[in-house]
Amino acid sequence: MSPLTLLPFIVLIGAMFLMTRSAKKKQQQAADMRNQLQPGSGVRTIGGMYATVKEVGDDTLLLDAGPGVELLFAKNAIGAVLTDDEYNRIVHGIEHDLKSDSDVVPDDASSLTESDESADEAAAASGDKAVDLGKKDGPDEVLEKADEAEQADLAEAAEEPKKTEGDSDAKK
């Protein structure tokens, strides 16, 4: 056989070797991570539950999932060990401020934009005509129109004769 015919088999065997090697490496990292668990660590299970490690056994962990909720899990069920900041952000909603000297952003954006007066002055200086995008009817006019329509409906209802049980429009 020539070396050229053996080349595809050699490449296939090499690819299989590389794939199994990377899988074993990931398994070893996961095992190391699980063996380094300590009480008080925040974890995420492979099912997506977040909890705190309470006790560590040989093959099991006792997790504290909330007040009065203790669960026994296999070590293999731990998907990730979380840092304290990450655990607090996800579970408690506490954001840790990484930049203590960062600028404070105001609650509203009014200080970040031009005021209406300065925008009008800039438009007048450039010769552009300001476009009024506001509604023609203010809130008071809308309420007045709604009240008039409601009063008209009530007036129509008052004009109609009321029928009682047993009354009919049929001639006798």
C-alpha positions in Angstrom: 0.0 0.0 0.0 1.2 3.5 -0.7 1.4 6.2 1.9 -1.1 8.2 0.0 -3.9 5.7 0.5 -3.2 5.6 4.3 -3.3 9.4 4.6 -7.1 9.7 5.1 -7.0 7.0 7.9 -4.1 8.8 9.6 -5.9 12.1 9.5 -9.1 10.5 10.8 -7.3 8.9 13.7 -5.5 12.2 14.5 -8.8 14.1 14.6 -10.4 11.5 16.9 -7.4 11.8 19.2 -7.6 15.6 19.4 -11.4 15.5 20.1 -11.1 13.0 22.9 -8.1 14.9 24.4 -10.1 18.2 24.6 -13.1 16.4 26.1 -11.0 14.7 28.7 -9.4 18.1 29.5 -12.8 19.7 30.1 -13.9 16.8 32.3 -10.7 17.1 34.4 -11.3 20.9 34.8 -14.9 20.2 35.9 -13.8 17.6 38.4 -11.2 20.0 39.8 -13.8 22.7 40.1 -16.2 20.4 42.0 -13.4 19.1 44.3 -12.5 22.7 45.3 -16.0 23.5 46.5 -16.2 24.9 50.0 -19.1 25.8 52.3 -20.4 29.3 51.5 -19.6 29.1 47.8 -22.4 30.1 45.4 -23.1 27.5 42.7 -25.4 26.9 39.7 -26.6 23.3 39.2 -26.9 21.8 35.7 -30.6 22.2 36.1 -30.2 26.0 36.5 -30.9 26.3 40.2 -28.7 28.8 42.2 -27.8 27.9 45.7 -25.1 28.2 48.4 -23.0 25.2 49.5 -23.7 24.4 53.1 -21.8 21.1 53.5 -19.4 19.1 51.3 -19.3 15.3 51.3 -17.4 12.8 49.3 -19.9 12.5 46.4 -22.7 14.8 47.6 -23.3 18.4 48.5 -25.9 19.9 50.8 -27.1 23.1 49.2 -29.0 26.0 50.8 -31.5 27.2 48.2 -33.4 29.7 50.5 -34.7 30.1 54.0 -35.3 26.6 55.4 -34.7 24.9 52.0 -31.8 22.5 52.1 -31.2 20.1 49.2 -28.9 17.2 48.7 -27.2 17.1 45.3 -24.5 14.9 43.7 -21.3 16.7 43.0 -21.7 15.9 39.3 -24.9 18.0 39.3 -22.9 21.2 39.8 -22.6 23.2 36.6 -20.6 26.1 37.8 -19.1 27.7 40.8 -19.9 31.4 40.9 -17.9 34.3 42.2 -19.4 36.3 45.1 -20.2 39.3 42.9 -21.8 37.1 40.2 -23.9 35.2 42.8 -25.1 38.3 44.5 -26.0 40.0 41.1 -28.0 37.0 39.9 -29.7 35.8 43.2 -30.1 39.0 45.2 -30.0 41.6 42.4 -27.1 43.4 44.0 -24.9 45.2 41.5 -21.3 45.6 42.7 -19.9 49.0 41.5 -16.6 48.2 39.8 -15.9 51.8 39.0 -16.2 53.8 42.2 -15.0 57.1 40.5 -17.4 56.9 37.5 -19.7 59.7 36.6 -23.2 59.7 38.1 -25.9 59.5 35.5 -29.0 61.5 36.3 -32.4 59.9 36.6 -33.8 62.0 33.8 -32.2 63.0 30.5 -33.1 66.7 30.8 -29.6 67.7 31.7 -28.2 65.7 28.9 -30.1 67.5 26.1 -30.5 71.0 25.0 -33.2 73.1 26.5 -36.2 74.1 24.3 -35.1 77.8 24.4 -31.6 77.1 23.1 -33.0 74.8 20.4 -35.4 77.5 19.3 -32.6 80.0 19.2 -30.4 77.7 17.2 -33.2 77.1 14.7 -33.8 80.9 14.3 -30.1 81.5 13.8 -29.9 78.9 11.1 -33.0 80.2 9.4 -34.9 77.0 9.8 -38.6 77.1 10.7 -39.5 75.2 13.8 -42.0 72.4 13.2 -44.8 72.0 15.7 -45.2 68.3 16.4 -47.7 68.7 19.3 -51.3 67.6 19.2 -53.9 70.2 18.2 -56.2 69.2 21.0 -54.9 69.5 24.5 -56.0 67.2 27.3 -58.7 69.7 28.4 -60.3 69.8 24.9 -60.3 66.0 24.7 -62.0 65.7 28.0 -64.6 68.3 27.0 -65.4 66.4 23.8 -65.7 63.2 25.7 -68.1 64.8 28.2 -70.2 66.2 25.4 -70.5 62.8 23.7 -71.3 61.2 27.0 -74.0 63.7 27.7 -75.5 63.2 24.3 -75.7 59.4 24.9 -77.4 60.0 28.2 -79.9 62.3 26.7 -80.8 59.7 24.0 -81.2 57.0 26.6 -83.6 59.3 28.6 -85.8 60.0 25.6 -86.5 56.3 24.9 -89.5 54.9 26.8 -88.6 52.3 29.2 -90.1 48.9 28.8 -91.1 46.7 31.6 -91.4 42.9 31.8 -94.4 41.7 29.8 -94.6 44.8 27.7 -94.3 44.4 24.0 -94.6 46.4 20.9 -97.0 44.0 19.3 -100.6 45.3 18.6 -103.3 43.8 20.7 
